Amino acid sequence: MTDTDVTSEAASGTQSAQGVDMNLEVVTLPVSDVDLAKSFYESLGWRLDIDLVVSDDVRTVQFTPPHSQCSIQFGKGGTAAEPGSATGLILVVKDIDAARDGLIGRGVDVSEVQEARPPGFEEAGRSYFARASFSDPDGNGWVLQEITTRLPGREWRSEMDVASLSDLLHETSERHGSFEAAAPPHDWWDWYAAYMDARQSGSAPDEASAAADRYMAEVKNVVVPPT
């Protein structure tokens, strides 16, 4: 099943093969010294969510990076992985130079920013391609990745500010125009909701329009007559 298939099912009100939403919420890091790791992640300015000691053998510490929807956990009794074996943990930032400077200011050893583009992207900007790396005391590896412009179909995946929401509403109103001109009378907000849900789930504009049309036909019984 493709991403488009999942999006279409969600927009039409039917269940996907998984049946439920799945949000990646916590990543477990293997560490050798819980207190040393806790001190390091506190030094980054990340939010300490919990430090729960259940017993001498079970302890859970959780941190969340600023504005992140996903947290990290480490401690005792949570994983049998080798300390420091977690690599390629990506932190997406809008300004990698500012993010790097901020970490260095907190005493973190961060690599220089490097830009590497695969074939076919030689003329692109550095969104997705500018990266820098650092590690925690055990060697668990983190990567800063600058993303300023999302790839097609992924523009609205992250939490939107007011300006982004305004842009999406404007786009939705323009896309709805062609449907409204051909469809029987209907409540515009139904089409809007289906379109915006599809876009926020990663569909490209044409895919989102098709998903909204299907939703109107299958759920609201609003069908565009054949031309």
BAFI-3210 file (N, C-alpha, C; in Angstrom, 3 decimals, decimal comma, padded with zeros to 6 digits):
// residues 227
n [1|2|3|4|5|6|7|8|9|10|11|12|13|14|15|16|17|18|19|20|21|22|23|24|25|26|27|28|29|30|31|32|33|34|35|36|37|38|39|40|41|42|43|44|45|46|47|48|49|50|51|52|53|54|55|56|57|58|59|60|61|62|63|64|65|66|67|68|69|70|71|72|73|74|75|76|77|78|79|80|81|82|83|84|85|86|87|88|89|90|91|92|93|94|95|96|97|98|99|100|101|102|103|104|105|106|107|108|109|110|111|112|113|114|115|116|117|118|119|120|121|122|123|124|125|126|127|128|129|130|131|132|133|134|135|136|137|138|139|140|141|142|143|144|145|146|147|148|149|150|151|152|153|154|155|156|157|158|159|160|161|162|163|164|165|166|167|168|169|170|171|172|173|174|175|176|177|178|179|180|181|182|183|184|185|186|187|188|189|190|191|192|193|194|195|196|197|198|199|200|201|202|203|204|205|206|207|208|209|210|211|212|213|214|215|216|217|218|219|220|221|222|223|224|225|226|227]
n.u [000,851|000,600|001,704|-000,130|-002,388|-003,018|-003,585|-005,820|-007,691|-007,992|-009,091|-011,520|-012,915|-012,659|-010,991|-007,432|-005,047|-003,713|-005,493|-005,482|-004,317|-000,829|001,610|004,922|006,423|008,332|011,819|014,177|017,259|020,414|022,422|025,347|025,835|023,482|023,075|025,086|024,294|021,823|022,637|023,954|021,872|020,223|021,896|021,612|019,343|016,971|013,660|013,048|011,096|010,502|011,904|012,000|012,354|012,059|013,085|016,198|017,083|015,535|014,902|013,671|014,324|013,192|013,419|012,518|013,146|013,183|009,984|009,511|007,684|008,366|009,980|012,885|014,044|015,940|017,852|017,678|017,077|015,541|016,452|018,449|020,418|023,699|025,451|025,639|025,122|023,089|022,508|022,474|020,279|017,942|017,601|015,500|015,881|015,231|017,162|020,253|022,760|022,309|021,274|023,459|025,352|024,055|024,185|026,953|027,473|026,505|028,403|028,705|030,288|030,183|030,067|031,376|029,155|027,992|027,320|025,749|024,737|022,664|022,916|021,357|020,364|021,963|021,577|019,844|018,604|019,889|018,151|017,301|019,821|021,891|023,854|024,890|026,740|026,652|027,470|026,305|027,567|027,979|028,288|026,084|024,655|023,784|022,129|021,958|019,651|018,936|015,839|014,046|012,295|009,795|009,712|007,649|004,321|004,855|004,630|002,951|003,269|004,415|003,706|001,706|002,230|000,442|000,695|001,370|-000,924|-002,746|-001,822|-002,363|-005,159|-005,811|-004,840|-006,537|-009,050|-008,781|-008,440|-010,872|-012,574|-012,870|-014,183|-016,522|-017,716|-018,708|-020,079|-023,102|-025,140|-023,551|-021,976|-019,298|-017,311|-017,056|-015,703|-013,385|-012,340|-011,707|-009,812|-007,774|-007,070|-005,958|-003,778|-002,269|-001,564|000,349|-000,212|000,107|-001,073|-002,850|-003,482|-004,715|-006,970|-008,329|-008,810|-010,514|-012,677|-013,510|-014,268|-016,467|-018,208|-018,489|-019,072|-020,647|-022,395|-022,298|-021,938|-020,048|-021,544|-021,157|-019,360]
n.v [-001,197|002,189|005,511|007,293|005,678|005,153|007,731|008,319|006,510|007,445|009,955|009,289|008,233|005,555|002,754|002,318|-000,293|-000,680|000,265|002,026|005,273|005,941|007,302|008,178|008,462|008,170|007,567|005,172|005,421|003,829|003,939|004,206|005,452|006,766|009,164|010,810|010,985|012,223|014,702|015,686|015,953|017,721|019,912|020,649|022,083|020,800|019,688|018,257|015,569|013,416|011,617|008,690|006,467|003,183|000,907|-000,528|-001,567|-000,583|002,296|005,264|007,907|010,766|013,032|015,898|017,429|020,969|021,983|019,562|016,680|014,208|012,293|011,377|008,496|007,092|005,023|002,559|-000,883|-000,638|-001,182|-003,524|-002,872|-001,978|000,532|003,720|002,880|003,915|005,681|008,330|009,902|012,213|015,685|018,083|021,348|024,841|026,743|025,935|026,940|028,713|026,876|025,200|027,013|027,608|025,172|024,821|026,981|025,969|024,230|021,960|019,690|020,187|019,202|020,740|022,425|020,568|020,147|017,953|016,758|014,545|012,998|014,966|016,948|019,120|021,854|022,641|024,318|024,434|023,152|020,218|019,213|020,313|019,553|018,779|017,266|015,704|014,117|012,238|011,655|008,854|008,298|008,053|009,058|012,189|014,152|017,281|018,623|020,816|022,049|023,976|024,269|022,100|018,884|018,114|017,283|017,006|019,333|020,213|018,628|019,079|020,757|023,625|027,164|030,296|031,703|029,660|028,073|029,873|030,034|027,418|027,356|029,253|027,994|025,769|026,937|027,846|025,434|024,227|025,675|024,708|022,314|023,199|024,632|022,683|020,822|019,642|021,656|022,092|021,774|023,819|023,469|020,767|019,711|021,230|020,285|017,607|017,941|019,442|017,676|015,598|016,938|017,625|015,131|014,458|014,311|015,346|018,368|017,699|015,051|015,427|016,898|014,962|013,109|014,576|014,919|012,238|011,775|013,500|012,295|009,635|009,804|012,088|012,003|013,712|014,206|014,920|015,640|013,731|015,023]
n.w [000,000|-000,842|000,237|-000,760|-001,055|001,648|002,545|000,960|001,939|004,531|004,089|002,959|004,978|005,615|007,193|007,440|006,601|008,980|010,861|013,073|014,144|014,249|016,122|016,269|019,248|021,296|021,507|022,422|024,046|024,374|027,201|029,300|031,726|033,612|035,039|034,020|031,338|031,730|032,740|030,473|028,511|029,818|029,707|027,080|027,034|026,749|027,553|030,670|031,219|032,907|035,651|036,685|039,216|039,700|040,862|042,068|039,726|037,686|035,966|034,532|032,408|030,791|028,081|026,095|023,023|022,116|021,075|019,852|018,684|019,409|021,917|023,922|025,705|028,364|030,609|033,150|032,619|030,341|027,743|025,948|024,252|023,061|024,812|023,305|020,745|019,205|016,298|013,802|014,559|013,837|014,045|013,053|011,856|011,267|010,845|010,507|011,110|013,232|015,063|015,412|016,462|018,840|020,224|020,445|022,071|024,402|025,128|023,561|021,354|018,086|014,700|011,680|009,392|006,718|003,255|001,195|-001,849|-003,669|-006,985|-009,489|-007,906|-007,915|-008,354|-006,426|-003,416|-000,016|001,670|003,299|002,661|004,127|006,848|010,215|012,896|016,171|019,325|022,213|025,600|025,538|022,902|021,281|018,303|016,927|014,423|012,967|010,751|008,226|007,204|005,219|003,123|002,272|000,619|-002,265|-001,372|001,304|002,625|004,692|006,942|009,462|012,612|012,204|011,978|012,343|009,920|008,099|008,254|007,219|004,583|003,744|003,950|002,017|-000,300|-000,239|-000,645|-003,269|-004,652|-004,092|-005,624|-008,304|-007,876|-006,630|-008,679|-010,361|-008,859|-007,139|-004,852|-001,686|001,562|002,011|003,912|004,376|002,141|002,366|004,848|004,268|002,231|003,520|005,541|004,043|002,861|005,126|005,874|004,094|001,351|-002,079|-003,752|-005,990|-005,360|-002,897|-003,651|-005,155|-003,131|-001,481|-003,202|-003,425|-000,803|-000,560|-002,367|-001,419|001,314|001,801|-000,266|-002,444|-005,660|-008,511|-011,553|-014,583|-017,370]
ca.u [000,000|001,389|001,267|-001,328|-003,506|-003,386|-004,210|-007,135|-008,597|-008,289|-009,955|-012,846|-013,570|-012,446|-009,793|-006,272|-004,749|-003,297|-006,700|-005,387|-003,206|000,395|002,513|006,201|006,427|009,520|012,940|014,979|018,704|021,212|023,488|026,063|025,766|022,222|023,211|025,910|023,431|020,827|023,317|024,227|020,663|019,802|022,745|021,139|018,150|015,794|012,730|013,037|009,709|010,360|013,010|011,235|013,116|011,142|013,863|017,631|017,355|014,626|014,813|013,353|014,491|012,680|013,626|011,912|013,765|012,250|008,916|009,472|006,575|008,956|010,881|013,856|014,110|017,082|017,828|018,020|016,019|014,704|016,972|019,666|021,343|025,002|025,503|026,259|024,867|022,067|023,146|021,610|019,072|017,878|016,908|015,234|015,922|015,036|018,406|021,256|023,873|021,885|021,163|024,821|025,949|023,422|024,728|028,346|027,405|026,203|029,539|028,628|031,205|029,367|030,863|031,087|028,010|028,369|026,230|025,963|023,556|022,709|022,802|020,071|020,001|023,113|021,181|018,860|019,081|020,473|017,127|017,506|021,175|022,857|023,826|025,999|026,531|027,254|027,186|026,205|028,778|028,176|028,507|024,842|024,911|022,708|022,360|021,144|019,324|018,167|014,740|013,316|011,239|009,507|009,507|006,228|003,531|005,217|004,723|002,138|003,328|004,744|002,731|001,717|001,967|-000,717|000,966|001,280|-002,330|-003,374|-001,444|-003,082|-006,556|-005,878|-004,688|-007,743|-010,154|-008,567|-008,692|-012,299|-013,315|-013,219|-015,185|-017,762|-018,327|-019,325|-020,802|-024,384|-024,975|-022,969|-021,301|-017,910|-016,377|-016,819|-014,617|-012,194|-011,795|-011,106|-008,616|-006,728|-006,609|-005,076|-002,525|-001,503|-001,087|001,450|-000,607|000,313|-002,354|-003,763|-003,942|-005,640|-008,224|-009,006|-009,276|-011,672|-013,786|-013,998|-014,966|-017,780|-019,060|-018,733|-019,580|-021,675|-023,265|-022,228|-021,198|-019,964|-022,116|-020,219|-019,447]
ca.v [000,000|003,398|006,618|007,856|004,807|005,364|009,040|008,261|005,816|008,295|011,035|008,794|007,774|004,135|002,461|001,791|-001,668|-000,673|000,444|003,104|006,198|005,564|008,429|007,882|009,396|008,032|006,763|004,754|005,489|003,013|004,716|003,457|006,207|007,495|010,531|011,566|011,262|013,212|016,000|016,141|016,394|018,955|021,006|021,062|022,884|019,999|019,608|017,011|015,165|012,501|010,792|007,754|005,350|002,129|000,026|-000,408|-002,055|000,025|003,764|005,859|009,352|011,201|014,417|016,278|018,602|022,096|021,920|018,249|015,794|012,934|012,414|010,302|007,895|006,241|004,667|001,173|-001,854|-000,318|-001,713|-004,335|-002,422|-001,513|001,989|004,460|002,247|004,647|006,636|008,913|010,492|013,484|016,839|019,018|022,754|025,781|027,487|025,031|027,705|029,183|025,707|024,756|027,992|027,471|023,991|025,114|027,876|025,142|023,360|020,725|019,601|019,969|019,233|021,801|022,165|020,031|020,037|016,861|016,589|013,396|013,368|015,537|018,041|020,009|023,251|022,896|024,995|023,492|022,481|018,769|018,789|020,865|018,750|018,807|016,148|015,695|012,877|012,350|011,082|007,446|008,162|008,065|010,094|013,085|014,905|018,455|018,707|022,024|021,937|025,243|024,039|020,672|018,235|018,061|016,316|016,976|020,714|020,539|017,550|019,565|021,650|024,871|028,427|030,981|032,037|028,431|027,693|030,802|029,611|026,194|027,719|029,921|026,939|024,948|027,682|027,854|024,079|023,944|026,425|023,885|021,343|023,928|025,054|021,551|019,937|020,107|022,435|021,327|022,582|023,944|023,040|019,330|019,511|021,835|019,421|016,434|018,376|019,831|016,465|014,893|017,694|017,509|013,748|014,301|014,226|016,490|019,050|016,949|013,884|015,897|017,241|013,714|012,520|015,357|014,562|010,923|011,912|014,110|011,332|008,418|010,072|013,132|011,762|014,857|013,671|015,806|014,966|013,541|016,065]
ca.w [000,000|-000,934|001,084|-001,367|-000,722|003,041|002,636|000,347|002,836|005,664|003,664|002,616|006,192|005,839|007,941|006,742|006,988|010,367|011,646|014,051|013,959|014,957|016,259|016,902|020,372|022,143|021,043|023,568|023,839|025,292|027,859|030,337|032,977|033,500|035,552|033,070|030,196|032,152|032,807|029,106|027,820|030,495|029,227|025,757|027,191|026,467|028,681|031,437|031,436|034,040|036,124|037,499|039,761|040,149|041,732|041,788|038,374|036,712|036,046|033,233|032,268|029,479|027,657|024,821|022,403|021,972|020,068|019,203|018,986|019,808|023,055|024,103|027,028|028,676|032,018|033,460|032,402|029,195|026,487|026,055|023,208|023,509|024,985|022,211|019,449|018,450|015,392|012,776|015,141|013,112|014,599|011,956|012,263|010,169|010,659|011,054|011,663|014,546|015,938|015,719|017,370|020,138|020,889|020,793|023,224|025,575|025,372|022,784|020,221|016,886|013,476|010,727|008,522|005,416|002,294|000,238|-002,692|-004,575|-008,399|-009,869|-006,998|-007,857|-008,377|-005,373|-002,221|000,927|002,445|003,354|002,329|005,072|008,062|011,166|013,810|017,499|020,051|023,665|026,215|025,176|021,462|020,502|017,317|016,506|013,186|012,678|009,333|007,927|006,253|005,111|002,132|002,242|-000,669|-002,629|-000,644|002,724|003,082|005,865|007,934|010,792|013,224|011,449|012,628|011,764|008,521|007,309|008,188|006,289|003,235|003,416|003,733|000,717|-001,304|-000,210|-001,261|-004,709|-005,144|-003,952|-006,639|-009,466|-007,430|-006,351|-009,936|-011,063|-007,948|-006,604|-003,615|-000,586|002,573|001,596|004,950|004,274|001,169|002,967|005,890|003,638|001,504|004,466|006,211|003,123|002,709|006,355|005,948|003,162|-000,053|-002,945|-003,996|-006,859|-004,606|-001,862|-004,331|-005,478|-001,871|-001,037|-004,103|-003,036|000,482|-000,801|-003,066|-000,659|002,657|001,773|-001,430|-003,348|-006,802|-009,665|-012,731|-015,704|-018,405]
c.u [000,884|000,880|-000,015|-002,546|-003,977|-004,107|-005,617|-008,133|-008,978|-009,273|-011,362|-013,570|-013,417|-011,134|-008,672|-006,051|-004,347|-004,486|-006,667|-004,245|-002,012|001,349|003,797|006,415|007,700|010,553|013,813|016,461|019,412|022,370|024,114|025,952|024,541|022,381|024,055|025,086|022,391|021,447|023,573|022,971|020,027|020,600|022,334|019,936|016,876|014,949|012,832|011,593|009,541|011,707|012,399|012,113|012,134|011,828|015,337|017,957|016,492|014,516|014,560|013,499|014,013|012,931|012,906|012,633|012,737|011,292|008,839|008,224|007,067|009,971|011,923|013,735|015,412|017,004|018,337|016,818|015,155|015,159|018,234|020,698|022,637|024,994|026,247|025,961|023,779|022,751|022,114|020,301|018,965|017,032|016,726|015,168|015,719|016,298|019,523|022,432|023,539|021,799|022,545|025,481|025,364|023,961|026,180|028,399|027,085|027,298|029,552|029,596|030,407|030,256|030,550|029,854|028,529|027,131|026,578|024,675|023,702|022,610|021,398|019,640|021,120|022,713|020,200|019,467|019,569|019,441|017,233|018,979|022,244|022,739|025,074|025,709|027,193|026,840|027,015|027,416|029,036|028,487|027,248|024,861|023,683|023,114|021,409|020,907|018,471|017,099|013,954|012,166|011,029|009,384|008,018|005,501|003,831|005,194|004,035|002,232|003,602|003,656|002,845|001,548|000,811|-000,501|000,856|-000,156|-003,087|-003,071|-002,223|-004,562|-006,741|-005,789|-005,965|-008,908|-010,016|-008,865|-010,183|-013,101|-013,759|-014,267|-016,534|-018,491|-019,090|-020,240|-022,170|-024,136|-024,480|-022,363|-019,814|-016,943|-016,120|-015,670|-013,309|-011,530|-011,093|-009,815|-007,477|-006,190|-005,637|-003,738|-001,648|-000,970|-000,007|001,086|-000,232|-001,047|-003,329|-004,321|-004,965|-006,984|-009,016|-009,567|-010,512|-012,893|-014,380|-014,774|-016,361|-018,730|-019,456|-019,371|-020,742|-022,640|-023,375|-021,329|-021,212|-020,532|-021,092|-020,441|-019,571]
c.v [001,243|004,430|007,227|007,023|005,031|006,679|009,004|007,587|006,689|009,383|010,560|008,224|006,295|003,926|002,011|000,360|-001,744|-000,461|001,582|004,031|005,719|006,744|007,974|008,902|009,342|007,154|006,449|004,763|004,582|003,839|003,876|004,124|007,125|008,942|011,399|011,931|012,318|014,603|016,564|016,697|017,604|020,139|021,497|021,996|022,136|019,863|018,240|016,669|014,310|011,879|009,854|006,575|004,343|001,202|000,250|-000,775|-001,409|001,521|004,298|007,364|009,735|012,681|014,654|017,499|019,721|021,914|020,581|017,484|014,421|013,178|011,293|009,773|007,123|005,917|003,262|000,285|-001,616|-000,917|-002,508|-003,932|-001,906|000,003|002,667|003,914|002,934|005,713|007,201|009,442|011,933|014,512|017,855|020,442|023,639|026,576|026,688|025,778|028,216|028,025|025,226|025,710|027,868|026,283|024,210|026,023|027,150|024,118|022,064|020,790|019,229|020,083|020,487|021,415|021,682|019,902|018,961|016,630|015,356|013,861|013,873|016,693|019,082|021,481|023,608|023,706|023,982|022,861|020,977|018,381|019,347|020,130|018,992|017,743|016,397|014,404|013,155|011,649|009,619|007,251|007,983|009,290|010,863|013,848|016,086|018,492|019,946|021,730|023,244|025,147|022,546|020,158|018,172|016,943|016,254|018,358|020,955|019,470|018,076|020,484|023,026|026,081|029,109|031,273|030,805|027,964|028,587|030,415|028,367|026,473|028,389|028,910|026,103|025,642|027,714|026,488|023,742|024,601|025,572|022,838|022,037|024,304|023,931|020,709|020,506|020,926|021,552|022,302|022,621|023,386|021,539|019,042|020,064|020,874|018,215|016,807|018,680|018,629|015,693|015,613|017,558|016,098|013,458|014,206|015,500|017,121|018,276|015,720|014,284|016,278|015,984|013,047|013,250|015,064|013,207|010,982|012,479|013,108|010,169|008,661|011,057|012,988|012,995|014,444|014,671|015,068|014,819|014,615|015,439]
c.w [000,000|000,046|000,560|-001,027|000,710|003,203|002,081|001,263|004,005|005,289|003,377|003,816|006,451|006,574|007,027|007,202|008,461|011,304|012,634|013,664|014,770|014,952|016,939|018,008|021,202|021,449|022,255|023,210|024,833|025,880|028,955|031,702|032,894|033,941|034,624|031,842|030,545|032,197|031,419|028,452|028,513|029,976|027,842|025,856|026,876|027,731|029,357|031,770|032,680|034,378|037,156|037,916|040,333|041,142|041,430|040,349|037,300|036,976|034,651|033,308|030,876|029,281|026,334|024,263|022,227|020,799|019,345|019,623|019,451|020,925|023,017|025,533|027,159|030,166|032,249|033,181|031,189|027,881|026,758|025,005|023,830|023,665|023,833|020,833|018,630|017,595|014,424|013,314|014,641|013,855|013,470|012,503|011,039|009,860|011,303|011,663|013,065|015,534|016,366|016,705|018,772|020,917|021,314|022,014|024,517|025,843|024,605|021,605|018,974|015,657|012,659|009,899|007,172|004,541|001,276|-000,522|-003,577|-006,020|-008,728|-009,010|-006,910|-007,751|-007,260|-004,245|-001,219|001,856|002,233|003,237|003,267|006,401|008,914|012,217|015,158|018,193|021,531|024,284|025,872|023,708|020,655|019,592|016,877|015,255|013,138|011,174|009,102|006,880|006,296|004,119|002,005|000,810|-000,982|-001,901|000,837|003,353|004,417|006,943|009,335|011,321|012,592|012,344|011,895|010,286|007,625|007,164|007,220|004,846|002,816|003,164|002,378|-000,417|-001,405|-000,901|-002,776|-005,315|-005,105|-005,060|-007,808|-009,092|-007,239|-007,639|-010,624|-010,186|-007,571|-005,335|-002,464|000,413|002,263|002,634|004,934|003,314|001,728|003,960|005,286|002,909|002,478|005,225|005,329|002,964|003,946|006,557|004,917|001,699|-000,796|-003,255|-004,874|-006,144|-003,547|-002,464|-004,652|-004,229|-001,357|-001,902|-003,715|-001,723|000,272|-001,445|-002,166|000,701|002,640|000,591|-002,345|-004,508|-007,930|-010,879|-013,840|-016,758|-019,786]
res [m|t|d|t|d|v|t|s|e|a|a|s|g|t|q|s|a|q|g|v|d|m|n|l|e|v|v|t|l|p|v|s|d|v|d|l|a|k|s|f|y|e|s|l|g|w|r|l|d|i|d|l|v|v|s|d|d|v|r|t|v|q|f|t|p|p|h|s|q|c|s|i|q|f|g|k|g|g|t|a|a|e|p|g|s|a|t|g|l|i|l|v|v|k|d|i|d|a|a|r|d|g|l|i|g|r|g|v|d|v|s|e|v|q|e|a|r|p|p|g|f|e|e|a|g|r|s|y|f|a|r|a|s|f|s|d|p|d|g|n|g|w|v|l|q|e|i|t|t|r|l|p|g|r|e|w|r|s|e|m|d|v|a|s|l|s|d|l|l|h|e|t|s|e|r|h|g|s|f|e|a|a|a|p|p|h|d|w|w|d|w|y|a|a|y|m|d|a|r|q|s|g|s|a|p|d|e|a|s|a|a|a|d|r|y|m|a|e|v|k|n|v|v|v|p|p|t]
***
